Amino acid sequence: MALSSARDTHLQEALEAAEARFYATFELAPVGMMHTAPDGRYLRVNQRVCDLVGYTREELEGRRVQDLTHPDDVQVSLERMVMLLTGEVGAVSTRKRYVHREGHSVWVDVHVSMVREAATGAPLFYVGVVEAAAGVACDTGTGLLRVLDALPDAAVRVDARMRIAYANPAMERLLALPAEAMVGRTLRELGAPAELADEHEAALREAFAGGEPLVRELGHRSAAGEVRRRATCLVPERGADGTVSSVLALAREAADARGLASVKTVEERYRALVEATSAAVWTATSGGLFDGPQPSWQALTGQTTREIGGIGWLAAVHPEDRKQTLTAWTRAVAERTPYEVEHRVRTPR
């Protein structure tokens, strides 16, 4: 009994020492460290990760990698995750951008590997190390503003309080006001007639509520007092938490608005595709992830609910077809357009 008790005490001490080493390695590391579920959810992050993106641990845990990744970098991130998930590689490294809580981009270098179940080899979670990319400045959106500044169309960014946050030179010429005089003020405060202000605010509220681009023909009054109807494209802009934080409005003369109006066809094309689908039907979250059972897909591929979670369903796609499939899928999710691709799928023998 004494030997057994001594052995148990030794094992307990060894366990406590191992836990202390893990804590020191994970929590006190000078770089960001994280554990991520196969579907992309953050399971555990250290303080350095929080410092990089501006969120608390509680806010991060439960979010997904895709939620914090810059939209232009999501596809590359998913490709790397699939390579690890399927065992094609043992570890990956990539340079990408996170979207900070305050809205600007943070360039980071990320190194990730997969931890698997010893007995079956099933994926358990990703282990990631992340650090600020050396020699890369933060992107605060100045590139987009330079493009907007060069447009002949009047453009403004409006926040949720209906206050102008940005106005381009074309808008300055239209209203004969410098941008500094517009920023922080509503159209009403700038002297717009009540009926025009009401019309604009109704369209903006629709864009904030719907979260999708829309086109409306709105009245715009020039500095000379002339009111002209202009096709106005309203594009919701989302913050890092996924909610609409502002709307970008671009106004064009109605006669030149055919290109803007094409936005209206997106929903019709989507419905047509859904109605034509007859082989395997599945649903996904707004972020493009499988969440929960998908009987039709699972019957086709033989995958379990656990295996298809997040982007795990891609493991059933032929390795040579995965990249084109992921490209089509991420584009459809990002642009809210129909998903159409031809690929080979592994089926049960």
Phi, psi and omega in degrees: 000323180295319179296319180297318181295319180295321179295317179297320179295318179297317179297319180295319179295320179296320179296316180296321179294319179296319179296322179294320178296319179298316180301313182297319182291316186280307189280328186257006181296146179282358177242164177287138177228144184207150170247131185230135179291160178305333179272005176097357180286138174288124178265321181204137178224154175263177186295329182297322176298317179300319180296325182291323187250352175083009179252155174280166177301317182298324179287328182280317185294122185106336173285169181247156179307319183297332183293329184258350181278139177302137183309324181288346183251359184298316184299315180299318179299316180294322177300316179295320180296320179295318179301321178287318183298321182273355179082011180297324176224162180266337180203153179223154175227141180206153173255129185209180178243135166265152173262113181294156179305328181277359173105343180274165182267144178237117179282132181223157169254127184239134178236122189227143172224168183249132174264129184241157176294129186300318187285318188251342184080006180293141180292133179256304178196159175273144171248125184234145172240130184227139178214154179300134181290127182290136173077013180241125180278156177290146178260114183259014178093009182295333178297314178297318181296325178296322178295314180296323179298331183271352183288145173281344179278142176291133182223137175222153171248131185238136180271181185293343178268010180070021179262142182285129179255343180200145174219134182272172182302326179296323177290324176299318180292322181297316184263355183055042178226143174287154181304324182300331180281341180267324185299132180089000182237154177270168177299323179298316181292339177271002175097012179293140176303150185303319183293325177288318179298318178299316182297314180294316182294325177296317179294319179295318178297324177297319179292318178298317184287320184278331179071013180235149177300144177213160181239129177226145175269113186239153177278136178232129180258130179279174179296335179278357178094359181281131178257124179232145178277132180229138173290122185241119178267123181251118185245111178295140178244127184260143174277183182296336180275003176090351181271154180287119182257339179200167177231130176265123182246127178239124184251133181226149176306137186306325182293339182254019192260011184298322180295319179295322184293341181297343178303329184294341184279350186301310183296322180297319179294321179299314180297320180297320179295316180299318181294332182276348183286128182225347185274288180232127183245136177215168177236157179216164177289171179297341177270004177084023183249143173285131182223101181099179183298144175228080189308317183294313179294319182293325177293325180287320189255341183080007179284154176272168178300321179295320183292328183274350185308142180066247177248016181298336179301336180294342179296338179275350178276141181306136183309324181287344183255355187295318184296314180293327178294313180295323178299312180295320183293310182294326177295317180297319180293315183292320186263357181056045179242165181301146179261115180225122180202150176247124181209167176266142183235137175287130179241159180299143179280000000 
